Amino acid sequence: MGLVFQLLRSAPPLNKMRRIFLSLFAFVVGILPAADADFHLYLLIGQSNMAGRGKMELKDKVVVPRVLMLNKANEWVSAVDPISVDKTIAGVSLGRTFGIEMAKADPKVKIGLIPCAVGGTPIRRWQQNGDLYKAALKRAKIAQKDGVIKGILWHQGESDSGKEETAKIYEQQLHAMVNAWQWDLNGGDIPIVVGEMGRFYKRAKFKHVVDAALKALPSKVKHAAWVSAEGLNHKGDVVHFNATSYREFGKRYAAKMQALIK
């Protein structure tokens, strides 16, 4: 605010209305609360394996200090599973464990999770002009009023692995989406971590094409990392990870994110 008044004093003579306007602007700038630099925010996007479908236990409802989530009403509340509300079957996800691990890594900060994943969705709906991208961006902008977005978590691909026509353009769409997010949220350098689809998921004929695009992302796009799903198991449906695997996946995502933001 002092800079604004300094400019006012040093500026050439202005008419009365312009001086009043600049004075009001300076006043508003001075009273608006600044985002908390120690409130680190992470955007969680993709489909059902990001939203989470793991079986809930009591420990998944335990409040963890300094780990929050933006709920459906765009309010900050304690991050307990299910953190996503895309469908009534939402359960344990990788997001909560990710938040816990990130909080452990830096005792000075709070972690805010912004869950936006929606089950069964193709990547075309996550393009910059897509409905899910726009909805997630709206929530991200609301969250940014309180903190600083430090990274993006992406897990998706199953819906694009069944047909050759969607699988072969997946990499192009992935890169376009990442580029859009990085510029829309942080001017080009926001980290993104993507995850391998479950190795148990074999019914999609072109899964290998989509998985290859995900794995190759860090070698083609700056500020990106890929997480292996090796050793992780499904919940019995051969599509979704089980709760134990989601928690382990969250730790792996956190380790990759920590390496990117150092």
C-alpha positions in Angstrom: 0.0 0.0 0.0 2.9 2.4 0.7 4.0 2.0 -2.9 0.6 3.2 -4.1 0.8 6.3 -2.0 4.3 7.0 -3.1 3.2 6.8 -6.7 0.3 9.2 -5.9 2.8 11.7 -4.4 5.2 11.5 -7.3 2.6 11.4 -10.2 1.8 14.4 -12.3 -1.2 16.5 -11.3 -4.5 14.5 -11.6 -8.0 15.6 -11.7 -10.0 15.2 -8.5 -12.0 12.1 -9.5 -8.9 10.2 -10.5 -7.2 11.0 -7.2 -10.2 9.8 -5.3 -10.3 6.6 -7.3 -6.6 5.8 -6.6 -7.0 6.6 -3.0 -9.9 4.2 -2.7 -7.8 1.6 -4.6 -5.0 2.0 -2.1 -7.3 1.6 0.8 -8.9 -1.6 -0.6 -5.4 -3.1 -1.3 -4.5 -2.4 2.3 -7.5 -4.1 3.9 -7.7 -7.2 1.6 -6.4 -10.3 3.5 -3.4 -11.9 1.8 -3.2 -15.6 1.1 -1.3 -17.5 3.7 2.0 -18.5 2.2 2.3 -21.4 4.7 -1.1 -22.9 3.6 0.0 -25.2 0.8 -2.7 -26.3 -1.6 -2.9 -29.3 -3.9 -5.4 -29.9 -6.7 -6.6 -33.5 -7.0 -8.0 -34.4 -10.4 -8.8 -37.4 -12.6 -11.3 -40.2 -12.3 -12.4 -42.8 -9.8 -8.9 -44.0 -8.7 -8.1 -40.4 -7.7 -11.5 -39.9 -6.1 -11.0 -43.1 -4.1 -13.1 -46.3 -3.8 -11.3 -48.0 -0.9 -13.2 -49.6 2.0 -13.4 -47.2 5.0 -12.1 -47.9 8.5 -12.3 -45.9 11.7 -8.7 -44.6 11.2 -9.8 -42.9 8.0 -12.1 -40.7 10.0 -9.4 -39.5 12.5 -8.7 -35.8 12.3 -5.1 -35.0 11.5 -3.7 -31.6 12.5 -2.7 -29.3 9.6 -4.4 -31.4 6.9 -7.6 -29.8 5.5 -9.8 -30.3 2.5 -12.1 -28.0 0.5 -15.6 -29.6 0.9 -18.5 -29.4 -1.5 -19.6 -26.1 -0.1 -16.1 -24.7 -0.7 -15.3 -24.6 3.1 -12.1 -25.7 4.7 -12.7 -28.7 7.0 -10.5 -31.5 8.4 -9.4 -34.0 5.7 -11.2 -37.2 6.5 -12.2 -39.9 4.0 -14.1 -39.8 1.8 -12.5 -36.5 0.7 -14.3 -36.8 -2.7 -18.0 -36.6 -3.1 -18.2 -37.4 -6.8 -20.4 -40.5 -6.1 -22.0 -42.1 -3.1 -19.5 -45.0 -3.4 -16.5 -42.8 -2.7 -14.2 -44.1 0.0 -10.6 -44.2 1.0 -8.4 -42.4 -1.6 -4.7 -41.6 -2.0 -5.3 -37.9 -1.3 -5.6 -38.0 2.5 -2.4 -40.0 3.0 -0.7 -37.7 0.5 -1.8 -34.7 2.7 -0.6 -36.3 5.9 2.8 -37.1 4.4 3.2 -33.6 3.0 2.4 -32.1 6.5 4.9 -34.4 8.1 7.6 -33.2 5.7 7.2 -29.6 6.8 5.9 -28.9 10.3 5.6 -25.1 9.5 2.8 -25.5 7.0 -0.8 -26.5 6.7 -1.9 -28.7 3.8 -5.1 -28.0 1.9 -6.5 -30.6 -0.5 -8.8 -29.6 -3.3 -10.6 -32.7 -4.5 -12.2 -32.4 -7.9 -11.9 -36.0 -9.4 -15.0 -37.5 -11.0 -15.3 -41.3 -11.6 -15.7 -42.6 -15.1 -14.5 -39.5 -16.9 -12.4 -39.2 -20.1 -9.5 -36.8 -20.4 -11.4 -34.7 -23.0 -13.6 -33.4 -20.2 -10.4 -32.3 -18.4 -9.2 -30.2 -21.4 -9.1 -26.4 -20.8 -12.5 -26.0 -22.5 -14.0 -29.0 -20.7 -16.7 -28.9 -18.1 -14.6 -30.7 -15.4 -11.6 -28.5 -16.0 -13.7 -25.4 -15.6 -15.3 -26.7 -12.5 -12.0 -27.6 -10.9 -10.4 -24.3 -11.9 -13.3 -22.4 -10.2 -12.6 -24.4 -7.0 -8.9 -23.8 -7.3 -9.4 -20.1 -7.6 -11.6 -20.0 -4.5 -8.9 -22.0 -2.6 -6.2 -19.6 -3.7 -7.8 -16.8 -1.8 -6.6 -18.6 1.4 -3.3 -20.3 0.4 -0.9 -21.1 -2.4 -1.3 -23.9 -4.9 1.9 -25.9 -4.8 1.0 -28.8 -7.0 -1.4 -31.0 -8.9 -2.1 -34.7 -8.6 -3.5 -36.6 -11.6 -4.8 -40.2 -11.8 -6.8 -41.0 -14.9 -6.7 -43.1 -18.0 -9.0 -46.1 -17.7 -11.8 -44.3 -19.7 -9.4 -43.6 -22.6 -7.8 -47.0 -22.8 -10.5 -49.0 -24.4 -10.5 -47.5 -27.9 -7.6 -46.9 -30.2 -8.9 -43.5 -31.3 -8.9 -42.2 -27.7 -5.7 -43.9 -26.6 -3.6 -42.6 -29.5 -4.4 -38.9 -28.8 -4.1 -39.3 -25.0 -0.5 -38.0 -24.9 -1.4 -34.9 -26.9 -4.4 -34.2 -24.6 -2.4 -34.9 -21.5 0.3 -32.4 -22.4 -2.2 -29.8 -23.4 -4.0 -30.2 -20.1 -0.8 -30.0 -18.0 0.3 -26.9 -19.9 -3.2 -25.3 -19.3 -3.1 -26.0 -15.6 0.4 -24.8 -15.1 -0.4 -21.4 -16.7 -3.9 -21.0 -15.3 -2.7 -21.6 -11.7 0.9 -20.5 -11.4 2.4 -19.0 -14.5 4.0 -22.2 -15.9 6.0 -23.9 -13.2 3.5 -25.6 -10.9 4.5 -29.3 -10.3 2.3 -32.1 -11.4 2.5 -35.8 -10.4 0.7 -38.5 -12.4 0.2 -42.1 -11.5 0.3 -45.4 -13.4 -2.9 -47.2 -13.8 -3.4 -50.4 -11.8 -1.3 -53.2 -13.2 -4.2 -55.5 -12.5 -6.4 -53.5 -14.9 -6.0 -55.5 -18.1 -9.3 -55.5 -19.8 -8.7 -52.3 -21.8 -7.0 -53.2 -25.1 -5.0 -50.0 -25.4 -4.1 -49.5 -21.8 -0.4 -49.8 -22.6 -0.6 -46.7 -24.9 -2.1 -44.5 -22.2 0.3 -45.9 -19.5 3.3 -45.1 -21.8 2.1 -41.5 -22.2 1.8 -41.1 -18.5 5.2 -42.6 -17.8 6.9 -40.5 -20.5 5.5 -37.2 -19.2 8.5 -36.2 -17.0 10.8 -36.6 -19.9 8.7 -34.3 -22.1 7.2 -31.8 -19.7 9.0 -29.7 -17.1 8.0 -29.9 -13.4 6.4 -33.4 -13.8 6.8 -36.7 -12.1 5.4 -40.2 -12.5 4.4 -42.7 -9.8 4.6 -46.5 -10.2 1.7 -48.7 -9.2 4.0 -51.7 -8.8 2.8 -54.1 -6.0 -0.5 -52.3 -5.5 -3.7 -54.5 -5.5 -7.3 -54.1 -6.4 -10.4 -54.2 -4.1 -11.9 -57.2 -5.9 -13.3 -55.5 -9.0 -10.0 -55.5 -10.9 -10.5 -51.7 -11.5 -10.0 -49.9 -8.3 -7.2 -50.1 -5.8 -8.0 -51.3 -2.3 -7.7 -49.1 0.7 -4.2 -50.3 1.7 -2.9 -49.7 -1.8 -4.5 -46.2 -1.9 -2.6 -45.3 1.3 0.6 -46.6 -0.2 0.0 -44.8 -3.4 -0.6 -41.5 -1.5 2.9 -41.9 0.1 4.4 -42.5 -3.3 2.7 -39.4 -4.7 4.0 -37.4 -1.7 7.6 -38.5 -2.2 7.5 -37.5 -5.8 5.9 -34.1 -5.0 8.4 -33.4 -2.3 11.3 -34.0 -4.8 9.7 -31.6 -7.3 9.1 -28.7 -4.9 12.5 -28.8 -3.2 
